[in-house]
């Protein structure tokens, strides 16, 4: 049973546009280190075969140092490496895949149709195809079945299992089962799927190995394991340098600073964190600007959001015979009549801005 590493969706040279400019540049530099960590992991695990299922690059424009670092890292792996280009990095005459001279151990699928490469020493066959443009709506596995010849058949594809009308290589579960392969190493979905099965066929998405935004949270990595006639066993292995994290800080019965400190992770200096304040609070809400100034240096990057709601004690002032009382009375009636959480959030913002105006304060 050959030992494999399955990775996808590196998106090298991503913009990291949600970060300040200097940290965006740093993150682009750090993302290139993924290739070195991949090679080191393959060596440490004694990997005999690497399957890279597309979107290694974020687009057609790739920095020369990125290409050279990837080329060198793949050459260091000393095992067959297969790449199935995806929708972000399709194989075209002017793509990095076509322009670069790659190490002898690297095979890049360059056709839109399926092809197969036999690896006699490993007793297996790797099947794969490439995106040759930014989209493909044909179903590449329709009618495709591997031969039953005693070899272990693996499929390396950038494909979308979750939408039969997808513009990004739709593959159905029935087609997976019909393929007869031992394992489908898929790319495109940025969340690790864990090992799945359809009939006798096993398949998985490893997810992206490094998060790039708050839609790609916590540990990111690759799959490592063994495949063969006896079965498939793969495990998720983290590879990321930093993590995107969303933390919830409940201010009910405490102050926002204490609530933030209570949820701050030990790895805050390495992580990109969004802290969402919830619960009940008196007055105009959380002073996000002041808190960011206090805590900015303790996080690699910090984003704060105020989703708190006015404390019950605030509404009690709606009975005052004053402009403030009239204002709160009107807004409280609207708050209680609101039909959705979105409406309530809008009313809460109106309360806070109105009170700030009455007090001569600036909420920013």
C-alpha positions as CSV (number, residue, x, y, z in Angstrom):
1,X,0.0,0.0,0.0
2,X,1.8,3.2,-1.1
3,X,1.9,6.1,1.4
4,X,0.4,9.2,-0.1
5,X,0.1,12.9,0.7
6,X,-2.9,14.7,-0.8
7,X,-3.0,18.5,-0.9
8,X,-4.8,21.1,-2.9
9,X,-5.8,24.8,-3.0
10,X,-2.6,26.5,-2.0
11,X,-3.6,29.6,-3.9
12,X,0.0,30.9,-3.8
13,X,0.3,34.6,-4.4
14,X,-3.1,35.4,-3.0
15,X,-3.6,39.1,-2.3
16,X,-4.6,38.7,1.4
17,X,-6.6,41.9,0.8
18,X,-8.4,41.8,4.2
19,X,-5.1,42.6,6.1
20,X,-3.1,45.8,6.3
21,X,-0.7,46.2,3.4
22,X,2.5,45.3,5.3
23,X,0.9,42.1,6.7
24,X,-0.6,41.2,3.3
25,X,3.0,41.3,1.9
26,X,4.2,39.2,4.9
27,X,1.4,36.7,4.4
28,X,2.3,36.3,0.7
29,X,5.9,35.6,1.7
30,X,4.8,33.2,4.4
31,X,2.4,31.3,2.0
32,X,5.4,30.5,-0.2
33,X,6.8,28.6,2.8
34,X,3.9,26.1,2.4
35,X,5.8,24.3,-0.3
36,X,8.8,23.8,2.0
37,X,6.6,22.5,4.8
38,X,4.9,20.2,2.3
39,X,8.3,18.8,1.3
40,X,9.5,18.4,4.9
41,X,6.3,16.6,5.9
42,X,6.5,14.2,2.9
43,X,10.1,13.4,3.9
44,X,9.2,12.9,7.6
45,X,6.3,10.7,6.7
46,X,8.1,8.6,4.1
47,X,5.6,9.5,1.5
48,X,5.9,7.5,-1.8
49,X,3.4,9.5,-3.9
50,X,2.0,13.1,-3.8
51,X,-1.3,14.1,-5.3
52,X,-1.9,17.8,-5.7
53,X,-5.4,18.5,-6.8
54,X,-5.2,22.0,-8.3
55,X,-5.4,25.7,-7.5
56,X,-1.8,25.7,-6.4
57,X,-1.7,29.2,-7.8
58,X,-4.3,31.9,-7.2
59,X,-4.2,33.1,-10.8
60,X,-2.2,33.4,-14.0
61,X,0.2,36.0,-12.5
62,X,2.8,34.2,-10.4
63,X,5.9,35.7,-9.0
64,X,9.2,34.1,-10.2
65,X,10.3,33.5,-6.6
66,X,7.0,31.6,-6.0
67,X,7.6,29.4,-9.0
68,X,11.2,28.7,-8.1
69,X,10.3,27.8,-4.5
70,X,7.6,25.4,-5.6
71,X,9.8,23.8,-8.2
72,X,12.6,23.3,-5.7
73,X,10.3,21.9,-3.0
74,X,8.6,19.4,-5.3
75,X,12.0,18.2,-6.5
76,X,13.1,17.7,-2.9
77,X,10.2,15.3,-2.3
78,X,12.0,12.4,-4.2
79,X,8.7,10.7,-5.0
80,X,6.3,10.9,-7.9
81,X,4.2,14.2,-7.7
82,X,1.0,14.6,-9.8
83,X,-0.7,17.9,-10.3
84,X,-4.2,18.3,-11.7
85,X,-4.6,22.1,-12.5
86,X,-7.8,23.7,-11.4
87,X,-10.0,26.7,-12.3
88,X,-7.6,29.3,-10.7
89,X,-4.5,27.8,-12.3
90,X,-5.7,26.1,-15.6
91,X,-3.2,24.5,-17.9
92,X,-2.8,26.9,-20.9
93,X,0.1,27.6,-23.2
94,X,1.1,30.6,-21.2
95,X,0.4,29.2,-17.7
96,X,3.2,28.6,-15.2
97,X,2.8,24.9,-15.7
98,X,3.6,25.2,-19.4
99,X,6.4,27.8,-19.1
100,X,8.4,26.3,-16.2
101,X,10.8,23.3,-16.5
102,X,9.7,21.0,-13.7
103,X,11.7,18.3,-11.9
104,X,11.6,14.8,-13.5
105,X,9.5,13.5,-10.6
106,X,6.6,15.9,-11.4
107,X,3.8,15.0,-13.8
108,X,1.3,17.7,-14.6
109,X,-1.9,16.7,-16.3
110,X,-2.3,19.0,-19.3
111,X,-5.4,17.7,-21.1
112,X,-9.0,18.3,-20.4
113,X,-9.7,14.6,-20.9
114,X,-8.7,11.8,-18.5
115,X,-5.3,10.2,-18.8
116,X,-3.6,7.5,-16.8
117,X,0.0,7.0,-15.6
118,X,1.2,3.6,-14.4
119,X,3.6,3.4,-11.5
120,X,4.8,-0.2,-11.6
121,X,7.1,0.1,-8.6
122,X,4.2,1.2,-6.4
123,X,1.6,-1.1,-8.0
124,X,-0.7,1.7,-8.8
125,X,-2.1,3.9,-11.6
126,X,-2.8,7.6,-11.2
127,X,-5.6,9.0,-13.4
128,X,-6.2,12.7,-13.8
129,X,-7.2,15.6,-16.0
130,X,-6.7,19.4,-16.1
131,X,-8.8,22.5,-16.3
132,X,-7.7,24.1,-19.5
133,X,-9.7,27.3,-18.8
134,X,-11.2,29.0,-15.8
135,X,-14.4,26.9,-16.0
136,X,-15.5,23.4,-17.1
137,X,-19.1,22.3,-17.1
138,X,-18.6,18.9,-18.6
139,X,-18.8,15.9,-16.3
140,X,-15.3,14.5,-16.6
141,X,-16.1,11.2,-14.8
142,X,-19.2,10.4,-16.8
143,X,-18.8,6.9,-18.1
144,X,-15.3,6.6,-16.8
145,X,-14.3,3.3,-15.2
146,X,-10.8,2.2,-14.2
147,X,-9.8,-1.4,-15.3
148,X,-10.0,-4.2,-12.8
149,X,-6.4,-5.4,-13.3
150,X,-5.2,-5.9,-9.7
151,X,-3.4,-2.5,-9.5
152,X,-4.5,0.3,-7.1
153,X,-6.2,3.1,-9.1
154,X,-6.1,6.6,-7.8
155,X,-7.8,9.7,-9.4
156,X,-6.4,13.2,-9.0
157,X,-8.9,15.9,-10.0
158,X,-10.0,19.4,-9.3
159,X,-13.7,18.9,-9.2
160,X,-17.0,19.8,-7.5
161,X,-19.0,17.0,-5.9
162,X,-21.6,19.3,-4.4
163,X,-23.2,20.8,-7.6
164,X,-24.2,18.9,-10.7
165,X,-24.6,22.2,-12.5
166,X,-21.3,23.6,-11.2
167,X,-19.0,25.6,-13.5
168,X,-16.0,24.0,-11.8
169,X,-15.8,20.4,-12.8
170,X,-19.1,18.8,-11.7
171,X,-18.7,15.2,-10.5
172,X,-21.7,13.2,-9.2
173,X,-21.6,10.6,-6.4
174,X,-22.9,8.0,-8.8
175,X,-20.0,8.7,-11.1
176,X,-17.6,8.3,-8.2
177,X,-19.0,4.9,-7.3
178,X,-19.0,3.8,-10.9
179,X,-15.3,4.8,-11.4
180,X,-14.1,1.8,-9.5
181,X,-11.1,3.7,-8.2
182,X,-9.6,3.0,-4.8
183,X,-9.4,6.7,-3.9
184,X,-10.3,10.1,-5.5
185,X,-8.0,12.9,-4.4
186,X,-10.1,16.0,-5.0
187,X,-9.5,19.7,-4.8
188,X,-11.7,22.8,-5.0
189,X,-13.5,22.8,-1.6
190,X,-11.5,24.6,1.1
191,X,-12.9,22.7,4.0
192,X,-11.4,19.3,4.8
193,X,-14.1,16.7,4.2
194,X,-12.6,13.8,6.0
195,X,-12.6,10.4,4.3
196,X,-15.9,9.9,2.4
197,X,-17.2,6.9,0.5
198,X,-19.5,6.2,-2.4
199,X,-20.1,2.5,-2.9
200,X,-16.6,0.9,-2.6
201,X,-14.8,4.1,-3.6
202,X,-13.2,6.4,-1.1
203,X,-12.8,10.1,-1.8
204,X,-11.8,13.3,0.1
205,X,-11.1,17.0,0.0
206,X,-8.1,18.0,2.1
207,X,-9.2,21.6,2.2
208,X,-6.8,24.5,1.8
209,X,-3.5,24.3,3.7
210,X,-3.5,27.9,4.8
211,X,-6.6,30.1,5.5
212,X,-6.9,33.4,3.7
213,X,-10.0,34.8,5.3
214,X,-12.7,34.3,7.9
215,X,-14.5,31.8,5.7
216,X,-11.5,29.5,6.2
217,X,-11.2,29.1,9.9
218,X,-8.9,27.2,12.3
219,X,-6.4,24.5,11.4
220,X,-5.8,24.0,7.7
221,X,-3.6,21.2,6.2
222,X,-3.3,18.1,4.1
223,X,-4.2,14.4,4.1
224,X,-1.6,11.8,4.7
225,X,-2.1,8.0,4.6
226,X,-2.1,4.8,2.7
227,X,-4.1,3.4,-0.2
228,X,-4.3,0.0,-1.6
229,X,-6.4,-3.1,-2.2
230,X,-6.9,-3.6,1.5
231,X,-8.4,-0.2,1.8
232,X,-7.8,3.5,2.4
233,X,-6.6,5.2,5.5
234,X,-5.9,9.0,5.6
235,X,-5.6,11.5,8.4
236,X,-5.7,15.2,8.5
237,X,-2.4,16.9,9.2
238,X,-2.2,20.6,9.9
239,X,0.3,22.6,7.7
240,X,-0.8,26.2,8.3
241,X,1.5,28.8,9.8
242,X,-1.4,31.0,11.1
243,X,-5.1,30.5,11.7
244,X,-8.2,32.6,11.2
245,X,-10.3,32.5,14.3
246,X,-13.8,33.9,15.2
247,X,-14.1,34.3,19.0
248,X,-17.3,35.2,20.9
249,X,-17.0,37.5,23.9
250,X,-20.1,37.7,26.1
251,X,-20.2,41.1,28.0
252,X,-23.2,40.2,30.1
253,X,-22.3,40.9,33.7
254,X,-18.8,42.0,32.9
255,X,-16.9,44.7,31.0
256,X,-15.8,44.4,27.3
257,X,-12.1,44.4,28.2
258,X,-12.5,41.5,30.6
259,X,-14.7,39.6,28.1
260,X,-12.1,40.0,25.4
261,X,-9.2,38.8,27.7
262,X,-11.3,35.8,28.7
263,X,-11.5,34.5,25.1
264,X,-8.0,35.6,23.9
265,X,-6.2,32.4,22.8
266,X,-2.6,31.6,23.7
267,X,-1.7,31.8,20.1
268,X,-3.1,35.3,19.6
269,X,0.2,36.7,18.5
270,X,0.3,34.2,15.6
271,X,-3.4,34.2,14.7
272,X,-5.8,36.5,12.7
273,X,-8.8,36.9,15.0
274,X,-12.2,38.4,14.8
275,X,-13.8,39.0,18.2
276,X,-17.6,39.3,18.3
277,X,-19.0,40.9,21.4
278,X,-22.4,39.6,22.4
279,X,-24.7,39.8,25.4
280,X,-26.3,42.8,27.2
281,X,-24.5,46.1,27.8
282,X,-25.5,49.5,29.2
283,X,-25.0,52.7,27.3
284,X,-23.8,53.2,23.8
285,X,-22.2,49.8,23.3
286,X,-18.6,48.6,23.1
287,X,-15.9,51.2,22.4
288,X,-14.3,49.2,19.6
289,X,-11.7,51.8,18.7
290,X,-10.4,52.0,22.3
291,X,-10.3,48.2,22.7
292,X,-8.5,47.8,19.4
293,X,-5.8,50.3,20.6
294,X,-5.4,48.3,23.8
295,X,-5.1,44.9,22.3
296,X,-3.8,45.4,18.7
297,X,-0.2,44.5,19.7
298,X,-1.2,41.3,21.4
299,X,-2.7,39.8,18.2
300,X,-1.2,39.2,14.8
301,X,-4.3,40.9,13.5
302,X,-7.4,41.9,15.3
303,X,-10.9,42.7,14.1
304,X,-13.7,43.7,16.5
305,X,-17.5,43.6,16.0
306,X,-20.2,44.7,18.4
307,X,-23.3,42.4,18.3
308,X,-24.4,43.3,21.9
309,X,-27.9,44.4,22.7
310,X,-29.0,47.1,25.1
311,X,-29.4,46.0,28.7
312,X,-32.8,45.9,30.2
313,X,-31.8,48.7,32.5
314,X,-31.3,51.0,29.5
315,X,-34.9,50.5,28.4
316,X,-36.1,51.4,31.9
317,X,-35.2,55.0,31.1
318,X,-37.8,55.0,28.4
319,X,-40.2,56.1,31.0
320,X,-38.4,59.4,31.7
321,X,-40.1,62.7,30.9
322,X,-37.3,63.9,28.7
323,X,-36.2,63.9,25.1
324,X,-34.0,60.8,26.0
325,X,-37.1,59.1,27.4
326,X,-39.2,59.8,24.4
327,X,-36.5,58.6,22.1
328,X,-36.0,55.3,24.0
329,X,-39.7,54.7,24.3
330,X,-40.2,54.9,20.5
331,X,-37.2,52.7,19.8
332,X,-38.1,50.1,22.4
333,X,-41.6,49.7,20.8
334,X,-39.9,49.2,17.4
335,X,-37.4,46.8,19.0
336,X,-40.1,44.6,20.5
337,X,-42.2,44.6,17.3
338,X,-39.2,43.7,15.1
339,X,-39.7,40.4,13.2
340,X,-36.1,39.5,12.5
341,X,-32.8,39.7,14.2
342,X,-31.5,42.0,11.4
343,X,-34.2,44.5,12.2
344,X,-33.4,44.4,15.9
345,X,-29.7,44.9,15.1
346,X,-30.6,48.0,13.0
347,X,-32.7,49.4,15.9
348,X,-29.9,48.8,18.4
349,X,-27.5,50.8,16.2
350,X,-30.1,53.6,16.0
351,X,-30.3,53.6,19.8
352,X,-26.6,53.9,20.1
353,X,-26.1,56.6,17.6
354,X,-29.1,58.5,19.0
355,X,-27.7,58.4,22.6
356,X,-24.3,59.4,21.4
357,X,-25.8,62.4,19.7
358,X,-27.8,63.3,22.8
359,X,-24.6,63.1,24.9
360,X,-22.4,64.9,22.3
361,X,-20.2,61.8,21.8
362,X,-18.8,60.4,18.5
363,X,-19.3,56.7,17.8
364,X,-17.0,56.9,14.7
